[in-house]
Amino acid sequence: MQNFIKSSLEYIEQNLKADIASEDLAEIANYSVGHFCRLFAQTMGSTVASYILKRRLDHALAEISSG
């Protein structure tokens, strides 16, 4: 997996409860927003917003199931 994706995924995981914008992730990766979003979708198989939503839902389910 490419380094910019790893750093983006780490940022997403660390900030699940905060607002995360594609612009923030693109800035971290040093890409334009459009280019970053295309590369992210090609690598991860979903858009940035869809991925963040899925991770938030997974996190919420884990918290609910653990009490």
Backbone as XML, in Angstrom:
<?xml version="1.0"?>
<chain id="A" units="angstrom">
  <residue number="1" name="MET">
    <atom name="N" x="0.856" y="-1.181" z="0.000"/>
    <atom name="CA" x="0.000" y="0.000" z="0.000"/>
    <atom name="C" x="0.900" y="1.242" z="0.000"/>
  </residue>
  <residue number="2" name="GLN">
    <atom name="N" x="0.464" y="2.252" z="-0.695"/>
    <atom name="CA" x="1.265" y="3.466" z="-0.825"/>
    <atom name="C" x="1.305" y="4.245" z="0.482"/>
  </residue>
  <residue number="3" name="ASN">
    <atom name="N" x="2.416" y="4.958" z="0.702"/>
    <atom name="CA" x="2.610" y="5.685" z="1.956"/>
    <atom name="C" x="1.535" y="6.731" z="2.216"/>
  </residue>
  <residue number="4" name="PHE">
    <atom name="N" x="1.096" y="7.430" z="1.170"/>
    <atom name="CA" x="0.097" y="8.470" z="1.395"/>
    <atom name="C" x="-1.225" y="7.872" z="1.856"/>
  </residue>
  <residue number="5" name="ILE">
    <atom name="N" x="-1.515" y="6.655" z="1.418"/>
    <atom name="CA" x="-2.737" y="5.983" z="1.869"/>
    <atom name="C" x="-2.587" y="5.574" z="3.329"/>
  </residue>
  <residue number="6" name="LYS">
    <atom name="N" x="-1.436" y="5.030" z="3.693"/>
    <atom name="CA" x="-1.207" y="4.629" z="5.078"/>
    <atom name="C" x="-1.338" y="5.817" z="6.023"/>
  </residue>
  <residue number="7" name="SER">
    <atom name="N" x="-0.732" y="6.932" z="5.665"/>
    <atom name="CA" x="-0.819" y="8.102" z="6.542"/>
    <atom name="C" x="-2.247" y="8.642" z="6.597"/>
  </residue>
  <residue number="8" name="SER">
    <atom name="N" x="-2.966" y="8.556" z="5.493"/>
    <atom name="CA" x="-4.364" y="9.001" z="5.474"/>
    <atom name="C" x="-5.238" y="8.108" z="6.344"/>
  </residue>
  <residue number="9" name="LEU">
    <atom name="N" x="-5.037" y="6.799" z="6.256"/>
    <atom name="CA" x="-5.819" y="5.863" z="7.061"/>
    <atom name="C" x="-5.525" y="6.041" z="8.544"/>
  </residue>
  <residue number="10" name="GLU">
    <atom name="N" x="-4.275" y="6.281" z="8.881"/>
    <atom name="CA" x="-3.912" y="6.528" z="10.280"/>
    <atom name="C" x="-4.593" y="7.793" z="10.791"/>
  </residue>
  <residue number="11" name="TYR">
    <atom name="N" x="-4.598" y="8.836" z="9.967"/>
    <atom name="CA" x="-5.247" y="10.092" z="10.344"/>
    <atom name="C" x="-6.744" y="9.885" z="10.552"/>
  </residue>
  <residue number="12" name="ILE">
    <atom name="N" x="-7.356" y="9.135" z="9.657"/>
    <atom name="CA" x="-8.792" y="8.860" z="9.769"/>
    <atom name="C" x="-9.082" y="8.114" z="11.064"/>
  </residue>
  <residue number="13" name="GLU">
    <atom name="N" x="-8.293" y="7.075" z="11.354"/>
    <atom name="CA" x="-8.523" y="6.282" z="12.562"/>
    <atom name="C" x="-8.353" y="7.114" z="13.830"/>
  </residue>
  <residue number="14" name="GLN">
    <atom name="N" x="-7.390" y="8.023" z="13.832"/>
    <atom name="CA" x="-7.122" y="8.851" z="15.006"/>
    <atom name="C" x="-8.156" y="9.956" z="15.191"/>
  </residue>
  <residue number="15" name="ASN">
    <atom name="N" x="-8.907" y="10.272" z="14.140"/>
    <atom name="CA" x="-9.835" y="11.396" z="14.186"/>
    <atom name="C" x="-11.258" y="11.015" z="13.808"/>
  </residue>
  <residue number="16" name="LEU">
    <atom name="N" x="-11.660" y="9.788" z="14.097"/>
    <atom name="CA" x="-12.994" y="9.324" z="13.712"/>
    <atom name="C" x="-14.109" y="10.175" z="14.295"/>
  </residue>
  <residue number="17" name="LYS">
    <atom name="N" x="-13.903" y="10.709" z="15.483"/>
    <atom name="CA" x="-14.963" y="11.482" z="16.127"/>
    <atom name="C" x="-14.905" y="12.964" z="15.779"/>
  </residue>
  <residue number="18" name="ALA">
    <atom name="N" x="-13.969" y="13.361" z="14.969"/>
    <atom name="CA" x="-13.841" y="14.761" z="14.540"/>
    <atom name="C" x="-14.271" y="14.879" z="13.079"/>
  </residue>
  <residue number="19" name="ASP">
    <atom name="N" x="-14.445" y="16.112" z="12.644"/>
    <atom name="CA" x="-14.736" y="16.349" z="11.235"/>
    <atom name="C" x="-13.463" y="16.086" z="10.426"/>
  </residue>
  <residue number="20" name="ILE">
    <atom name="N" x="-13.595" y="15.288" z="9.395"/>
    <atom name="CA" x="-12.469" y="14.978" z="8.521"/>
    <atom name="C" x="-12.865" y="15.388" z="7.111"/>
  </residue>
  <residue number="21" name="ALA">
    <atom name="N" x="-12.107" y="16.276" z="6.539"/>
    <atom name="CA" x="-12.388" y="16.731" z="5.181"/>
    <atom name="C" x="-11.365" y="16.136" z="4.216"/>
  </residue>
  <residue number="22" name="SER">
    <atom name="N" x="-11.793" y="15.899" z="3.007"/>
    <atom name="CA" x="-10.877" y="15.417" z="1.976"/>
    <atom name="C" x="-9.720" y="16.386" z="1.789"/>
  </residue>
  <residue number="23" name="GLU">
    <atom name="N" x="-10.000" y="17.665" z="1.983"/>
    <atom name="CA" x="-8.957" y="18.683" z="1.853"/>
    <atom name="C" x="-7.842" y="18.461" z="2.864"/>
  </residue>
  <residue number="24" name="ASP">
    <atom name="N" x="-8.214" y="18.075" z="4.093"/>
    <atom name="CA" x="-7.214" y="17.802" z="5.132"/>
    <atom name="C" x="-6.338" y="16.621" z="4.743"/>
  </residue>
  <residue number="25" name="LEU">
    <atom name="N" x="-6.976" y="15.572" z="4.263"/>
    <atom name="CA" x="-6.233" y="14.374" z="3.877"/>
    <atom name="C" x="-5.338" y="14.634" z="2.681"/>
  </residue>
  <residue number="26" name="ALA">
    <atom name="N" x="-5.839" y="15.404" z="1.722"/>
    <atom name="CA" x="-5.037" y="15.734" z="0.549"/>
    <atom name="C" x="-3.824" y="16.569" z="0.940"/>
  </residue>
  <residue number="27" name="GLU">
    <atom name="N" x="-4.010" y="17.479" z="1.883"/>
    <atom name="CA" x="-2.898" y="18.301" z="2.342"/>
    <atom name="C" x="-1.835" y="17.443" z="3.030"/>
  </residue>
  <residue number="28" name="ILE">
    <atom name="N" x="-2.263" y="16.491" z="3.829"/>
    <atom name="CA" x="-1.322" y="15.585" z="4.496"/>
    <atom name="C" x="-0.512" y="14.807" z="3.456"/>
  </residue>
  <residue number="29" name="ALA">
    <atom name="N" x="-1.184" y="14.394" z="2.394"/>
    <atom name="CA" x="-0.539" y="13.597" z="1.348"/>
    <atom name="C" x="0.217" y="14.440" z="0.320"/>
  </residue>
  <residue number="30" name="ASN">
    <atom name="N" x="0.079" y="15.756" z="0.401"/>
    <atom name="CA" x="0.709" y="16.679" z="-0.556"/>
    <atom name="C" x="0.218" y="16.464" z="-1.987"/>
  </residue>
  <residue number="31" name="TYR">
    <atom name="N" x="-1.081" y="16.245" z="-2.125"/>
    <atom name="CA" x="-1.722" y="16.133" z="-3.433"/>
    <atom name="C" x="-2.855" y="17.140" z="-3.511"/>
  </residue>
  <residue number="32" name="SER">
    <atom name="N" x="-3.279" y="17.438" z="-4.734"/>
    <atom name="CA" x="-4.483" y="18.242" z="-4.880"/>
    <atom name="C" x="-5.662" y="17.377" z="-4.429"/>
  </residue>
  <residue number="33" name="VAL">
    <atom name="N" x="-6.754" y="18.017" z="-4.089"/>
    <atom name="CA" x="-7.913" y="17.286" z="-3.578"/>
    <atom name="C" x="-8.426" y="16.291" z="-4.618"/>
  </residue>
  <residue number="34" name="GLY">
    <atom name="N" x="-8.566" y="16.743" z="-5.845"/>
    <atom name="CA" x="-9.083" y="15.867" z="-6.899"/>
    <atom name="C" x="-8.193" y="14.662" z="-7.142"/>
  </residue>
  <residue number="35" name="HIS">
    <atom name="N" x="-6.900" y="14.905" z="-7.216"/>
    <atom name="CA" x="-5.959" y="13.809" z="-7.465"/>
    <atom name="C" x="-5.951" y="12.838" z="-6.282"/>
  </residue>
  <residue number="36" name="PHE">
    <atom name="N" x="-5.945" y="13.377" z="-5.084"/>
    <atom name="CA" x="-5.968" y="12.516" z="-3.897"/>
    <atom name="C" x="-7.214" y="11.646" z="-3.876"/>
  </residue>
  <residue number="37" name="CYS">
    <atom name="N" x="-8.365" y="12.244" z="-4.132"/>
    <atom name="CA" x="-9.623" y="11.484" z="-4.106"/>
    <atom name="C" x="-9.628" y="10.376" z="-5.146"/>
  </residue>
  <residue number="38" name="ARG">
    <atom name="N" x="-9.091" y="10.648" z="-6.334"/>
    <atom name="CA" x="-9.015" y="9.611" z="-7.369"/>
    <atom name="C" x="-8.104" y="8.472" z="-6.928"/>
  </residue>
  <residue number="39" name="LEU">
    <atom name="N" x="-6.915" y="8.811" z="-6.415"/>
    <atom name="CA" x="-5.980" y="7.781" z="-5.979"/>
    <atom name="C" x="-6.534" y="6.972" z="-4.808"/>
  </residue>
  <residue number="40" name="PHE">
    <atom name="N" x="-7.189" y="7.652" z="-3.876"/>
    <atom name="CA" x="-7.779" y="6.967" z="-2.724"/>
    <atom name="C" x="-8.838" y="5.982" z="-3.202"/>
  </residue>
  <residue number="41" name="ALA">
    <atom name="N" x="-9.721" y="6.412" z="-4.081"/>
    <atom name="CA" x="-10.796" y="5.549" z="-4.580"/>
    <atom name="C" x="-10.229" y="4.358" z="-5.345"/>
  </residue>
  <residue number="42" name="GLN">
    <atom name="N" x="-9.200" y="4.575" z="-6.136"/>
    <atom name="CA" x="-8.584" y="3.472" z="-6.885"/>
    <atom name="C" x="-7.940" y="2.466" z="-5.943"/>
  </residue>
  <residue number="43" name="THR">
    <atom name="N" x="-7.303" y="2.951" z="-4.902"/>
    <atom name="CA" x="-6.587" y="2.079" z="-3.974"/>
    <atom name="C" x="-7.524" y="1.369" z="-3.009"/>
  </residue>
  <residue number="44" name="MET">
    <atom name="N" x="-8.479" y="2.103" z="-2.454"/>
    <atom name="CA" x="-9.339" y="1.565" z="-1.402"/>
    <atom name="C" x="-10.650" y="0.983" z="-1.927"/>
  </residue>
  <residue number="45" name="GLY">
    <atom name="N" x="-11.028" y="1.312" z="-3.135"/>
    <atom name="CA" x="-12.262" y="0.783" z="-3.702"/>
    <atom name="C" x="-13.513" y="1.525" z="-3.272"/>
  </residue>
  <residue number="46" name="SER">
    <atom name="N" x="-13.358" y="2.672" z="-2.620"/>
    <atom name="CA" x="-14.503" y="3.503" z="-2.244"/>
    <atom name="C" x="-14.038" y="4.943" z="-2.125"/>
  </residue>
  <residue number="47" name="THR">
    <atom name="N" x="-14.996" y="5.848" z="-2.113"/>
    <atom name="CA" x="-14.640" y="7.253" z="-1.974"/>
    <atom name="C" x="-14.165" y="7.531" z="-0.546"/>
  </residue>
  <residue number="48" name="VAL">
    <atom name="N" x="-13.539" y="8.670" z="-0.363"/>
    <atom name="CA" x="-13.069" y="9.062" z="0.961"/>
    <atom name="C" x="-14.243" y="9.144" z="1.929"/>
  </residue>
  <residue number="49" name="ALA">
    <atom name="N" x="-15.303" y="9.798" z="1.523"/>
    <atom name="CA" x="-16.470" y="9.970" z="2.393"/>
    <atom name="C" x="-17.095" y="8.620" z="2.754"/>
  </residue>
  <residue number="50" name="SER">
    <atom name="N" x="-17.220" y="7.731" z="1.797"/>
    <atom name="CA" x="-17.791" y="6.411" z="2.066"/>
    <atom name="C" x="-16.916" y="5.620" z="3.024"/>
  </residue>
  <residue number="51" name="TYR">
    <atom name="N" x="-15.622" y="5.706" z="2.844"/>
    <atom name="CA" x="-14.704" y="4.987" z="3.726"/>
    <atom name="C" x="-14.808" y="5.512" z="5.157"/>
  </residue>
  <residue number="52" name="ILE">
    <atom name="N" x="-14.817" y="6.833" z="5.311"/>
    <atom name="CA" x="-14.913" y="7.428" z="6.646"/>
    <atom name="C" x="-16.236" y="7.033" z="7.303"/>
  </residue>
  <residue number="53" name="LEU">
    <atom name="N" x="-17.322" y="7.077" z="6.562"/>
    <atom name="CA" x="-18.625" y="6.684" z="7.102"/>
    <atom name="C" x="-18.613" y="5.227" z="7.556"/>
  </residue>
  <residue number="54" name="LYS">
    <atom name="N" x="-18.063" y="4.354" z="6.740"/>
    <atom name="CA" x="-17.986" y="2.943" z="7.106"/>
    <atom name="C" x="-17.159" y="2.751" z="8.366"/>
  </residue>
  <residue number="55" name="ARG">
    <atom name="N" x="-16.031" y="3.411" z="8.482"/>
    <atom name="CA" x="-15.184" y="3.276" z="9.670"/>
    <atom name="C" x="-15.899" y="3.806" z="10.910"/>
  </residue>
  <residue number="56" name="ARG">
    <atom name="N" x="-16.639" y="4.892" z="10.769"/>
    <atom name="CA" x="-17.383" y="5.448" z="11.902"/>
    <atom name="C" x="-18.487" y="4.485" z="12.349"/>
  </residue>
  <residue number="57" name="LEU">
    <atom name="N" x="-19.167" y="3.895" z="11.390"/>
    <atom name="CA" x="-20.212" y="2.924" z="11.722"/>
    <atom name="C" x="-19.620" y="1.695" z="12.396"/>
  </residue>
  <residue number="58" name="ASP">
    <atom name="N" x="-18.504" y="1.182" z="11.866"/>
    <atom name="CA" x="-17.837" y="0.046" z="12.473"/>
    <atom name="C" x="-17.406" y="0.361" z="13.899"/>
  </residue>
  <residue number="59" name="HIS">
    <atom name="N" x="-16.874" y="1.541" z="14.096"/>
    <atom name="CA" x="-16.420" y="1.979" z="15.420"/>
    <atom name="C" x="-17.609" y="2.082" z="16.390"/>
  </residue>
  <residue number="60" name="ALA">
    <atom name="N" x="-18.703" y="2.644" z="15.907"/>
    <atom name="CA" x="-19.897" y="2.774" z="16.751"/>
    <atom name="C" x="-20.456" y="1.407" z="17.131"/>
  </residue>
  <residue number="61" name="LEU">
    <atom name="N" x="-20.498" y="0.480" z="16.189"/>
    <atom name="CA" x="-20.969" y="-0.868" z="16.491"/>
    <atom name="C" x="-20.089" y="-1.561" z="17.513"/>
  </residue>
  <residue number="62" name="ALA">
    <atom name="N" x="-18.790" y="-1.351" z="17.401"/>
    <atom name="CA" x="-17.863" y="-1.952" z="18.364"/>
    <atom name="C" x="-18.087" y="-1.375" z="19.755"/>
  </residue>
  <residue number="63" name="GLU">
    <atom name="N" x="-18.320" y="-0.073" z="19.839"/>
    <atom name="CA" x="-18.577" y="0.558" z="21.145"/>
    <atom name="C" x="-19.899" y="0.075" z="21.747"/>
  </residue>
  <residue number="64" name="ILE">
    <atom name="N" x="-20.911" y="-0.070" z="20.912"/>
    <atom name="CA" x="-22.216" y="-0.542" z="21.394"/>
    <atom name="C" x="-22.102" y="-1.984" z="21.893"/>
  </residue>
  <residue number="65" name="SER">
    <atom name="N" x="-21.422" y="-2.810" z="21.146"/>
    <atom name="CA" x="-21.334" y="-4.216" z="21.537"/>
    <atom name="C" x="-20.472" y="-4.431" z="22.775"/>
  </residue>
  <residue number="66" name="SER">
    <atom name="N" x="-19.550" y="-3.504" z="23.039"/>
    <atom name="CA" x="-18.700" y="-3.651" z="24.234"/>
    <atom name="C" x="-19.337" y="-3.019" z="25.465"/>
  </residue>
  <residue number="67" name="GLY">
    <atom name="N" x="-20.462" y="-2.377" z="25.276"/>
    <atom name="CA" x="-21.204" y="-1.803" z="26.410"/>
    <atom name="C" x="-20.856" y="-0.381" z="26.574"/>
  </residue>
</chain>
